[in-house]
Amino acid sequence: MDIDDEPVKGTRTLIEIYERAHVAQEEPSCFEEAQAYEGWKQAMVNEIKMIQKNQTWKLVEKPTNRKTIGVKWVYRAKQNADGNLNKLKARLVVKGFSQRYGLDYMETFAPVARLDTIRLLVALAAQRQ
């Protein structure tokens, strides 16, 4: 194999791999690290705006006889197929693992239909017009 041969489609040279590794966006591991970079701050602001827009949470007074459930920021740097940074995403998630059945909640219910059930309903609706 000659050194000047064209690389096989889908492969990258070592130089390209090294360049990509050096420009990759590192994801912060804590809030303090994210606050130091303007891009992550904007991602967090966008997440709070979406929470307010979708009315996901409602701010209420803390009951005197209850513990609060903490939250955590989760950060992800989304990249395009070519490895370039597409956008920074920040998600505010609840630490639900700190809850205890019977104390913090009484039942769990997630209204999720199986895909085959949805297909059946659509087929019946189409058949009966």
C-alpha positions as a Python dict, from the first residue, in 0.01 Angstrom:
ca = {
    (1, 'M'): (0, 0, 0),
    (2, 'D'): (139, 334, -102),
    (3, 'I'): (139, 614, 158),
    (4, 'D'): (-19, 857, -89),
    (5, 'D'): (-321, 633, -156),
    (6, 'E'): (-662, 789, -97),
    (7, 'P'): (-811, 677, 236),
    (8, 'V'): (-1112, 446, 230),
    (9, 'K'): (-1442, 634, 253),
    (10, 'G'): (-1546, 682, 615),
    (11, 'T'): (-1194, 672, 757),
    (12, 'R'): (-1000, 964, 897),
    (13, 'T'): (-633, 1038, 916),
    (14, 'L'): (-457, 1054, 1251),
    (15, 'I'): (-410, 1429, 1207),
    (16, 'E'): (-788, 1478, 1168),
    (17, 'I'): (-853, 1266, 1477),
    (18, 'Y'): (-600, 1463, 1685),
    (19, 'E'): (-740, 1797, 1565),
    (20, 'R'): (-1093, 1690, 1656),
    (21, 'A'): (-983, 1569, 1999),
    (22, 'H'): (-824, 1905, 2079),
    (23, 'V'): (-1124, 2116, 1981),
    (24, 'A'): (-1390, 1900, 2144),
    (25, 'Q'): (-1617, 2082, 2387),
    (26, 'E'): (-1580, 1941, 2736),
    (27, 'E'): (-1898, 1902, 2934),
    (28, 'P'): (-1891, 2055, 3282),
    (29, 'S'): (-1936, 1819, 3575),
    (30, 'C'): (-2094, 2075, 3809),
    (31, 'F'): (-2284, 2403, 3810),
    (32, 'E'): (-1979, 2608, 3907),
    (33, 'E'): (-1784, 2487, 3602),
    (34, 'A'): (-2079, 2567, 3372),
    (35, 'Q'): (-2114, 2919, 3514),
    (36, 'A'): (-1762, 3001, 3399),
    (37, 'Y'): (-1856, 2966, 3029),
    (38, 'E'): (-2110, 3191, 2856),
    (39, 'G'): (-2235, 2916, 2623),
    (40, 'W'): (-2339, 2693, 2914),
    (41, 'K'): (-2501, 2987, 3093),
    (42, 'Q'): (-2715, 3053, 2785),
    (43, 'A'): (-2807, 2683, 2764),
    (44, 'M'): (-2927, 2695, 3127),
    (45, 'V'): (-3128, 3013, 3062),
    (46, 'N'): (-3290, 2842, 2761),
    (47, 'E'): (-3383, 2541, 2975),
    (48, 'I'): (-3545, 2759, 3242),
    (49, 'K'): (-3741, 2943, 2971),
    (50, 'M'): (-3868, 2612, 2830),
    (51, 'I'): (-3971, 2494, 3177),
    (52, 'Q'): (-4170, 2815, 3224),
    (53, 'K'): (-4316, 2804, 2872),
    (54, 'N'): (-4430, 2442, 2905),
    (55, 'Q'): (-4546, 2499, 3264),
    (56, 'T'): (-4353, 2189, 3364),
    (57, 'W'): (-4307, 2296, 3723),
    (58, 'K'): (-4500, 2520, 3956),
    (59, 'L'): (-4325, 2714, 4230),
    (60, 'V'): (-4498, 2657, 4564),
    (61, 'E'): (-4424, 2728, 4928),
    (62, 'K'): (-4234, 2452, 5107),
    (63, 'P'): (-4453, 2259, 5351),
    (64, 'T'): (-4315, 2276, 5703),
    (65, 'N'): (-4325, 1899, 5762),
    (66, 'R'): (-4172, 1784, 5430),
    (67, 'K'): (-3828, 1752, 5274),
    (68, 'T'): (-3763, 1912, 4938),
    (69, 'I'): (-3645, 1712, 4640),
    (70, 'G'): (-3320, 1841, 4497),
    (71, 'V'): (-3239, 1913, 4134),
    (72, 'K'): (-2928, 1867, 3925),
    (73, 'W'): (-2804, 2019, 3600),
    (74, 'V'): (-2704, 1772, 3329),
    (75, 'Y'): (-2487, 1909, 3048),
    (76, 'R'): (-2437, 1770, 2696),
    (77, 'A'): (-2236, 1911, 2405),
    (78, 'K'): (-2420, 1802, 2089),
    (79, 'Q'): (-2205, 1753, 1780),
    (80, 'N'): (-2275, 1724, 1408),
    (81, 'A'): (-2180, 1412, 1214),
    (82, 'D'): (-1853, 1578, 1115),
    (83, 'G'): (-1761, 1637, 1479),
    (84, 'N'): (-1822, 2011, 1491),
    (85, 'L'): (-2010, 2151, 1787),
    (86, 'N'): (-2381, 2182, 1705),
    (87, 'K'): (-2516, 2319, 2034),
    (88, 'L'): (-2484, 2305, 2409),
    (89, 'K'): (-2774, 2154, 2599),
    (90, 'A'): (-2845, 2185, 2968),
    (91, 'R'): (-3124, 1992, 3140),
    (92, 'L'): (-3253, 2051, 3491),
    (93, 'V'): (-3356, 1715, 3637),
    (94, 'V'): (-3515, 1618, 3967),
    (95, 'K'): (-3339, 1378, 4201),
    (96, 'G'): (-3643, 1153, 4229),
    (97, 'F'): (-3438, 873, 4383),
    (98, 'S'): (-3453, 1059, 4715),
    (99, 'Q'): (-3827, 998, 4747),
    (100, 'R'): (-3971, 711, 4953),
    (101, 'Y'): (-4293, 526, 4876),
    (102, 'G'): (-4567, 598, 5127),
    (103, 'L'): (-4391, 905, 5260),
    (104, 'D'): (-4325, 1131, 4960),
    (105, 'Y'): (-4566, 969, 4713),
    (106, 'M'): (-4845, 710, 4719),
    (107, 'E'): (-4870, 586, 4362),
    (108, 'T'): (-4686, 593, 4033),
    (109, 'F'): (-4858, 621, 3700),
    (110, 'A'): (-4722, 702, 3356),
    (111, 'P'): (-4987, 708, 3082),
    (112, 'V'): (-4780, 547, 2809),
    (113, 'A'): (-4943, 336, 2538),
    (114, 'R'): (-4755, 60, 2362),
    (115, 'L'): (-4686, 122, 1994),
    (116, 'D'): (-4882, -186, 1880),
    (117, 'T'): (-5186, -60, 2073),
    (118, 'I'): (-5169, 276, 1896),
    (119, 'R'): (-5137, 102, 1558),
    (120, 'L'): (-5441, -113, 1635),
    (121, 'L'): (-5651, 191, 1728),
    (122, 'V'): (-5547, 378, 1414),
    (123, 'A'): (-5626, 73, 1198),
    (124, 'L'): (-5970, 33, 1360),
    (125, 'A'): (-6045, 403, 1315),
    (126, 'A'): (-5945, 386, 947),
    (127, 'Q'): (-6153, 69, 892),
    (128, 'R'): (-6465, 218, 1049),
    (129, 'Q'): (-6404, 563, 900),
}
